[in-house]
Amino acid sequence: MREPVAADIRSVFNAESLPHAQAKLDSLVEKYSKSAPELSRWMQTAIPEGLQVFSLPEHKRKRLRTSNACETLNTQIKPRTRVAGLFPNTDSILRLVTAILMEVSDE
């Protein structure tokens, strides 16, 4: 489900305005409510925080969305999470990623 979910989330942030993005988000929450209820709950709580980007002018939104800063962080997180392999629960991976982000922030 990773690729279609990522495409769906991308469509929310590629919306032309905040009301359109919220409408797309509402439809996604409904779409995944039965097949992936935990994902649906996460979308309901986490994605609206990211919609604050719609308060910026469009040219700045595009620059922020295509920033290499996120890619750099992902390249630092990915190898460390692969070493651990499977995580027993969501809290354990959140602890690891938080520790990595704190380390990067300190650097």
C-alpha positions as CSV (number, residue, x, y, z in Angstrom):
1,M,0.0,0.0,0.0
2,R,3.0,2.3,0.3
3,E,3.0,3.7,-3.2
4,P,-0.7,4.5,-3.5
5,V,-0.9,6.0,0.0
6,A,2.1,8.2,-0.8
7,A,0.5,9.3,-4.0
8,D,-2.7,10.1,-2.2
9,I,-1.0,12.1,0.5
10,R,1.0,13.9,-2.2
11,S,-2.3,14.9,-3.9
12,V,-3.4,16.6,-0.7
13,F,-0.2,18.8,-0.6
14,N,-0.4,19.4,-4.4
15,A,-3.9,20.9,-4.1
16,E,-4.3,24.4,-5.3
17,S,-5.7,25.8,-2.0
18,L,-6.3,24.9,1.6
19,P,-10.1,24.1,1.2
20,H,-9.3,21.8,-1.7
21,A,-6.5,20.1,0.4
22,Q,-8.9,19.7,3.3
23,A,-11.5,18.2,1.0
24,K,-9.0,15.7,-0.4
25,L,-7.8,14.8,3.1
26,D,-11.4,14.2,4.2
27,S,-11.9,11.8,1.3
28,L,-8.7,10.0,2.0
29,V,-9.6,9.5,5.7
30,E,-12.9,8.0,4.6
31,K,-11.2,5.9,1.9
32,Y,-8.7,4.3,4.3
33,S,-11.1,4.1,7.3
34,K,-12.0,0.5,6.7
35,S,-8.9,-1.0,5.1
36,A,-6.3,0.8,7.3
37,P,-8.0,2.4,10.3
38,E,-4.7,3.3,12.0
39,L,-3.5,5.1,8.9
40,S,-6.8,6.9,8.7
41,R,-6.5,8.1,12.3
42,W,-2.9,9.2,11.7
43,M,-4.0,11.1,8.6
44,Q,-6.7,12.8,10.6
45,T,-4.3,14.0,13.3
46,A,-0.9,14.5,11.6
47,I,-1.6,15.8,8.1
48,P,-3.6,18.9,9.1
49,E,-0.4,20.1,10.9
50,G,1.4,20.1,7.5
51,L,-1.4,22.0,5.8
52,Q,-0.1,25.1,7.5
53,V,2.1,25.4,4.5
54,F,-0.9,26.7,2.5
55,S,-0.5,30.0,4.4
56,L,2.7,30.6,2.4
57,P,2.8,32.0,-1.1
58,E,2.7,29.2,-3.8
59,H,6.3,29.7,-5.0
60,K,7.6,29.2,-1.4
61,R,5.4,26.1,-0.9
62,K,6.9,24.5,-4.0
63,R,10.4,25.3,-2.8
64,L,9.7,23.9,0.7
65,R,8.1,20.7,-0.7
66,T,11.1,20.0,-3.0
67,S,13.7,20.9,-0.5
68,N,16.7,18.6,-0.1
69,A,16.7,19.1,3.6
70,C,14.0,16.4,4.0
71,E,15.9,14.1,1.7
72,T,19.1,14.5,3.7
73,L,17.2,13.6,6.9
74,N,15.7,10.6,5.2
75,T,19.1,9.4,4.1
76,Q,20.3,9.6,7.7
77,I,17.2,7.8,9.2
78,K,16.9,5.0,6.6
79,P,20.2,3.1,7.2
80,R,19.7,3.2,11.0
81,T,16.2,1.9,10.9
82,R,17.2,-0.9,8.5
83,V,19.9,-2.1,10.9
84,A,17.2,-2.7,13.5
85,G,15.0,-4.5,11.1
86,L,11.6,-5.2,12.7
87,F,10.3,-3.1,15.4
88,P,8.0,-4.6,18.1
89,N,5.7,-1.6,18.2
90,T,5.2,2.0,16.9
91,D,6.7,3.5,20.1
92,S,10.1,1.7,19.5
93,I,10.6,3.1,16.0
94,L,9.5,6.6,17.2
95,R,12.1,6.5,20.0
96,L,14.8,5.5,17.5
97,V,13.8,8.2,14.9
98,T,13.5,10.8,17.6
99,A,17.0,10.0,18.9
100,I,18.4,10.3,15.3
101,L,16.7,13.6,14.8
102,M,18.0,14.9,18.1
103,E,21.5,13.9,17.1
104,V,21.2,15.6,13.7
105,S,19.8,18.7,15.4
106,D,22.8,18.8,17.8
107,E,25.2,18.6,14.9
